């Protein structure tokens, strides 16, 4: 079994190579078969590997070492893939949800002129993410990390003929380079202090030598790594690229938001949880940034009208919950929400794609309405996903989000956890509100589309709706593997991941924990119900309320609608000053100093060349004079030298 682990990422790579090199000469049907079947095969190998892993017990692990990649003195990097409990969950989520999105893409992109290029990029994206989650060494992980960054650039700017799409891809690439610099510095500090980037070796060395890292160095390393996570997983302050990532095809948005790139930061922190627990300062910062991001992005989502932009901010917000979880030491809860989020967020984006497909490209929810009648499958599956993200039991999102809120409240970090819980609860109210605002405006009431668009509204083809139904089923049942003891379960998911993560405990004893968990569970349900009721009241029963609010508080509404103008702030603080600096260097330093030095050197060389050229004209008389002059010069030197 160890020898097949490497095939999991290999198969999507093969699809990338085939469609990338010869896809233009193949019929679209064959391109789709290659592009979809290889990720599906990868998923089945991941399932097989998972079943083999279960046979090995709690401490079991499958590894596959292909060759020694880098050797520099005592520093060695092997190209090794590792399949343990954490990477098993991630591989199943990435390959499973990724395969579903590939299948959906076959119908959604069927008439695109760059069909083969699309599938080659999509396969490369899946390959990069699988390398990232299966890597045993941080160097190999970083290769996948950079790979998903490259693929996001290629796919966000897929329709690069449109300048806005090209700019969005470039923005994602540049912002992630900022975060990646932090990640790289963190890795360099690990090499200097620990001496290896092999994750199991790092863990063993730290356990055997508790004093190997000082508290300050542990904080520095983990904070630099966290900078990389904020870029890749779109957290404050490097979240600004993700809303613009909607420029790409909708299945790309689903892949980025649900199964690949944005989950990388959460996974990295969870994988290095043994390192993060050495710095309580970093843990608090991670949880604080996560909770603030969850609230901040949720408020922006309330005012957006583009269906994909609403979902983009919901992704940023849900990622905030995951970071809150890993920040308070609830690593398994963060990964649990990552998994359930993959199901319902993929469903939401693909449902949005179904709507956009039916609406002839329209994305403004104000121009929709009444879609329930003509798109019943999309309607019901979108409703399931909306209920799931809102935290309604017994759907998957309820179990994972409630687990995070409970872990934040009961964290070993102390009373600061109550702050994280309160922010998370408020974010849950807002999430339920803006998601049902989207749902009610788009699917209920009367259609507000133009007459021409109304004629073409129809349910999506089976290749798309079948994926919606499949993801809808997993959104319903996916949470049952993590049912807590309070509700009669045993949280199989947390127990499965227990060998990977450090156990930090709770500040409550068993009896008081049980009481508090019941209270918090009730408050979570009230929060979700309140958000849904408020959305129903404002967008179904009394639709004049939003108009009155916007008119009365227009300045506040405009600020939120403009995303608090953070992009403009970054432009004023960073982009324009650096642009001015670039102009100065281009027009003065480069043109006058750098080019001036080059011009002086070339002019001096040319003048010397012309001077020496006069002595090399082929005239014997000139040669004679030069020879005579040289002899006289030698004679003078000899005479005066003796004196």
N, C-alpha and C positions, 0 to 999 in steps of 0.2 A: 504493500500500500504506500510506503514512503516514496516509492519511485514514481507515483502518479500525481503527487501534489503539484508538481511544476506544470502539469498539463492543464490545470485549471486556468491559469493566466495565458498559457500558450495558445489555446484555441481561439480566443478573440483576436490575438495577434495575427494568427494565420488568416482570419477573416479580413483584417485590416490590409494585409499584404496582397491578398488575392484581389479584393475589390479596389484597392488603391492602385495596383499595377495594371490590371487587365480589365477592371470593371466597366470601363467605357465601351469595351468591345463585346460585353456580355449583355444578354437581354435582361430587362429590369426584374423579371420574375426570378431569374437565376441569381442575380445580385441579392435580392431579398432573401432567397433560400439560404445562400451562403452567410449573409449578414445576421440572420436570425438563428439558424440551426447550430452554428458553432457556439454562441453564448448559451443556448439551451443545453448543448452537450456539456459545456463547462459547468452549468448548474447541476446536472445529474452526477457529474464526477464529484462535485462538492457534497452532494447528498450522500453519495457512496462513502466518501471520506468521513463524513460526519457519523455515519452508522458504524464505521470501523473505529472511530475515536471513542464512541460510547462503550465499545467492548473493552477498551483499555482502562476504564475506570477514571476516577477523579484526577489522578496525576498523569494520565495518558497524554501523549503528544506525538504527532507525526511530523517528521522533518524530511526534507529532500535537498541535499547539497549537490549542486551541479559541478562546481569547480571553485578553486581559490581565485578570487577576483583581484584583490589588491594585497601586496605584501610590501611593507616598509618598516624594516627593523622588527620590533615586537608588535607592531600594529598590523593586524591581518583582517581582511574582509572576505568572507566566503559568500558565494551566491547561494544562499540557503533560504528555502521557503519553509515556514513553520505553520502547522495546522494544530492549534490548541483550541480550548473552549472559546476564547475571544475571537480568534481569527476564523473559527468555524462559523460563528454567528454572522460575522461581517461578510465572509465569502458567500454564505447562503443568501443574505440580504442583497448584496451587490449583484451576484449572478442571477438570482431569482427575479427580483424587481427589474433589474437591467434587461433581462431576457423579455419580460412582459412589455417593457417600453420599446424594445426592438421590434417585437411583433406588431405593436400598435403603429409604429413608424411605417411599416410596410403599406398600411392603408392610408395613413395621413400624408405621406410624402410621395405617393405613387405617381403624381404627374410633375414632380420637380425635375428640372433639366439636369441637375447635378445629383441624381439619385445614388449613383455608385460612390461618389465622393462623400456623400452624407453617411452612408453605411460604413465606409472605411474609417471615417473619423469617430463614429459611434463605437465601433469595435475597438479602436485604439483607446478610447476613453475607458471602456470596461477593462481592458488589459491593464492600463495604468493603475486603476483603482484596486484591482485584484493583486497586483504587485505590491501596492502600498500596504494592504491589510494582511498579506501573507508573508511579508518580509520579516526575517529574524534579526536583521541588522539595520540600524538607522540609516546607513548609507544606501542600502537597497530601498528602504522606505522612502528616503528622500528622492530617489530616482522616480518612484511612482508618484510622489508628491509633486514633483516638477512636471511629470507627464500629464497629470490631470489639469495642471495649470495651463499647459500648452493646448490640450484638447478643449478646454473651456474657451480659450481665445479663438481656436479654429471654428468651434460650433456656435458660439455667441455671434461671431461675425460671419456666419456661414453665407448669408446673403450680402456679401461685401459690396455689391454694386450700389447698395444704399449706404450713404456715408454715415448715417446715424448707427447702423448696425456695425459698421467697421469701427466706429469710435467706441461703441459699447464693448466690443471684444478687446480693443486696446486698453480701455479703462480697467477691465477685469485683470488683464495681464500685468499692467503696471502696479496696481494696488497690491496684487498678490506678490509681486517682487519685493515690495516693502516688507511684507510679513515674512517672506522667505529669508530675507537677510537676518532677521531675528532668529529664525530657526537654525540657520547656518552657524551663527555665533554661538547659540546654545550647544550645538553639536561640537564645535571647536573646544568649548570649555569642558565638555564631557571627556574629550580625548586628553586634554591637558591634566585633568584631575583624576579621572578614573582609568584612562588608558585604553578603553575599548568602546566601540559603539554597538557591540553585539548585546541585544537586550537581555537574554538570560544570563550572560556573563556579568553584565552590569548589576543585575539584581543579586546574583550570588556574591559578588565582591562587596556590595554594600551591606549585605546581611552578615558576611564574615568579618567585615571591618567597619563597624558603626561610625568610627571617627574619620573615615576616609574623606567625607565631605563636611566642611564646616557649614553652619546654618546660613551664613552669608553667601557662600558659593552655591549651596543648594537653591537659595532664593534667586540668585542671578541666573543660574542655568534654567530653572523652571519658568522664570519670567520671560527670558529670551525665547524659549520654546513656545510660550503662550502667545507671544507676539505673532509667531508664525501661525498659530491656531486662529487668532482673531482675523487674520487675512483670509485664510482658506475657508473658515467657517462663518465669515461675515458677522463678526461681533464689533461692538464699539471699540475703537474708532474706525476700523477698516471694513465696515459693512457696506460702504457706498457703491461697490461694484455690483452687488447682487441684484438690486432692482433693475439696473440697466441690462442685466443678463437676459431679460425677457425679449431682447431683440432677436434672439435665435428662434428656430422652430420650436413649437410648444413641446414636442417630445424631448427635446434637448433640455428645456427648462425642467421637465419632470425628472430627467436623469441627473441633472446637476443638483436639484433640490432634494431629491428623495433618496437616491442610492449611491451617489458618488461624491463629488468634490466637497460639498459643504459639510459632510459628516467626517471628513478626514481629521479636522482639528480635534473633535470630540474623541475620536478613536485614538489619536496620538496621546492625548492626556490620559485616557483610560489605560492604554498600553504601558505608559510610564508612571502609573499610579504610585508604584513603590518609590519613585523619585519625588513626586509631588507631595507625598505625605511628610517628607522631611522638612518642608517649609510651610508652616501654618500661615505665614504672611501671604505666600502665593495662593494658597487655597482660598483664603478670604477674598483676595483680589479676583480670582477666577469666578467665584460664586457671585461677587458683587457685580462684575461686568456682565455676567450672564443674566442676572435678575434685572439689571437696568436695561439691558438690550431687549429682554422679553417685553418689558413695559413700554419702552420707547418705540419699538417697531410696531407694537400693537396699536398704539395711539395713531401712528401714521396710517395704518391700514384702515382706520375708520373713515378716512376722508378720500381714499383713492377710488377712482371710477373705472380704471382699466382692470379687467378681470384678472389678468396675469400679474399686475402690480400688487393687487390686494393679496394674492397668494404668495408673491415674493416677500412681502413684509410679514406675512404669517410664518414663512419659513425662518426668517431672521429671528422672529419672536420665539418660535419653538426650539430653535437652536439655543436660544438664551436659557430655556428650561434645562436643556441637556448640560450646558456649562454650569448652571446652578447646581445640578446634581453632582457632577464630578468635583466641583469646588467644595462641596460639603462632605466629600468622601464617599458619596453614594454612587460609585462607579457603575455597578450593575444596573441601578435605576436609570442612569444616563444612557447606557447602551440599550436598555429595554425601551426607553422612549425613542431612541434612534431607530429601533426596529419597527415599532408601531407607526412612527412618523413616516417611515419609508412606504408603508402600505397606504395610509390615508392621504399623504401628500402627493404620491404618484397618482392616486385616484383623482384627487382634486385637479391636478394639472392636466391629466389626460381628459378628464371631464370638461375642463375649460377648453382644451383643444377640440373636443367634439362640438362644443358650442360655437367656437370660432369657425370651425369647418362648415357648420350648418349656416352660420350668419355671414358667409361670404367674406370672411376676414375681419368682421367687426369685433372689437374688443371692449368697447365702452358699454358698461352695463346699463347706462341710462337709455341706450338705444335697443335694449332687449325687452324682456317681459313676455309672459305667456308661453315660454318654451316647454312647459310641462306637457302641454297637449300634443305637441309634434315630436317631442323627444323623450318618450317615457323611460327608456332604459337609462339615458344620461341623467334624467331627473332623479330617479330613485337611487342610483349609485352616488350621485353628487350629494343627495340628502344624507345618505349613510356616512359619507366622508365628512360632511359638515357637522353632523352629530358627533362623530368620532373625535374630531379636533376640538370640539366644544367640551368634551369630557363627560358625555352622557353614558351611563351604564346600560348594558354590560359591554359596550363597544371597547375596542382596544385602547383608544386614547384615554379613557377613564382610568384604567388600571395603571398605566405608565405615568400619566401626569399626576394623579393623586399620590402615587408612590414618591414622586419627587417632592411634592409639597410636604408630605409627612417627614421625609428624610431631612428636608431643610429645617423644619420646625424642631425636630428632635436631635439636630446635629450635635456632635461632641464639641463643636466650636463655641457653644454656649448660646447666650441670649441673642447674639447677632443673627442666629438662624431664624428668629421670629421676624426680623426685618425682611429676610429673604422670602420667607413664607408669605408675608403680607403683600410684598411686591408681586409674587407669583400668583396669589389669589386675585388681586386686582387685575393682573394681566389676563387671567382666565375669564373674568367678567367681560373685559373688552374683546377678547378673542371670540367668545360666543356671540357678542353683539355684531362685530363687523363681518364675521363669516355668515351669519344669518341675514344680515343686511344684503350681502352679495347674493345669497340664495334667493331671498324674497324678491329682490329687484329683478334678477335675471329670469327666474322661472315662474313666478306667479303674476297675477294681474293680467292686463291686456298687453298685447305686443305693441311696442313703440318703434319697431323697425320700419324702414321705408317699404313702400308697396313692392318694389322690385326685389328687395331682400326677402320679404315675406313669402314670395312665390317659391323660393328655393330652400326654405327651412325644412330640414328633414333629419331623420335619425341617421347616425353614422353607420358605415358598413360593419359587418360582423367582425372583421379583423380588428376593429377598434372597440366595439361594444363588448366583445367577448373578454377583452382585457379589463374593461371597466367592471364587469361582473366578477371576474376572478379577484381583482384587487378589493372589490366590495366585500367579498366573502372573507378575505384575510383581515380586512378592517373590522369585521364583526367578531371573528373568532381569535384573532391574533393575540389578544390580551389574556386569554385564559391560561396561558402557560406561566403567567406571573400573578395569579390571584393570591392576595395576601392571606395570612392566617385569620385575620379579622373577619374575612368573608368566607371562611371555610376552606381556603386553599392552603398550599404549602409553598407557594412562590418557587416553582421548579426552576424558573429562569435564573433567579438569584443564586439558588443552590448550585446550578450548573456552572455558573461563572465564579463561584466562591474560591476555587483553587488559584485563580488568576489575580484577584484583587485583595489588597490589605483590608482587614476588618477593623473599623474604627469605633464601633459601638454607638450607643445612644446615651443621652443625658437623663433618660427616664428609666425607672425600673419597670418590670413587666406589667404590674398592675396599673400604674399611672399611665404607661404607654398605651395600654388597651383603651382606657377612658379617653385620653386625648385623641387617639386615632379615630374614634367614633365621632367625636365633636368636629374634628377637621374634615372628616368625610362628609358630614352633614353640611358644613359650610361650603365645601367644594360643589356639592350638588345645588345648593342655593345660588352660588355664584354663577354656575352655568345656566340655570333656569332663569335667573335675573337678566342675563345678557340676551338670551333668546326672546324672552318676553318683551324686553325693551325694543329689540329689533322688530318684532311682530307689531308692536304698538305703533312704531314710527313709520314702518314701510308697508304695512298691510291695512291696519285699521284707521290710522290718522296720518295720512301721507303728507299733510300740510305742516306737520311739526318740524321736519328737517328744513323746510324752506324758511319757516319762521326763525329757527335757530341760526341758520346761515345769515339771514338778514340782520338779526340782532347782534350776533357775535362774528361778523364778517372778518374782522382783523384776525381773530383767533383761528377761525376756520381756514383762512387763507394761509396762515403760518403753518398749520398742520398739513394742509393740502400741498404746500410747497416743501414738505419734508423738513420743516424747521430751517430751511435754507442752509443746511449744512454743506451742500455741494458748493454753494456760493461762498460760504465762509472759507472752505478749503481752497477755493479758487483765489480768494483775496489774500489768504495767508501764505499759501504754498505755490500755487500754479503761476499766478501773475508775477510775483517776485522772482521766481526762478526763470520765467520767460524773459523778464527784463534783464536778468543776469545773463541769460543765454544770448540775448541781443548784444549786450555789452561785450561779452567775450567774442562773439562772432564779428562785430563791426570794428572793435578796437584791438583787443588782445590778439585775435586770430589774424585780422587783416593787416594791422600795422606792426605788431610785435613779431608774431610767429612768421607771417608772410614776409615781413620786413627783413628779418634775419636771413631767410631763404634768399630774398632778392639781393641782399648785400653779398652773400657768399657767391651766388651765381655771377653777379657783376664783377666781383674781384677775380673770380676764376676766368671769366671771359677776357678781362683786361690783361691778366698775366698770360693767357693764351695768345692774345694778339701780340704782346711784347716778345714772347719767345718765338712766335711764328716768323717775326722779321729776321731771326737768325737761322731759320730753317727753310729759306726760299729756294735752295738749289744753286745759288750763285757762288762760284769757287772763290772770287775775290772777297766776299763776305766771310767765308769760312777761313780764308787766310788771315784776315784781320783779327778774327776771333782767336785763332790759334796763336798769332803773334801776341795779342793782348794777354792771353793766358800764360804764355812763356814769360812775358815781362812781369806779370803778377807773381809767378812762382819765384823768379829771380829776386824780386824785391823782398819777398818773405824770407828767402834764404839768407840774403845779405843782412837785413836788419835783425834777423833772428840770431846771427852770430855775434853782432854787436851787442 
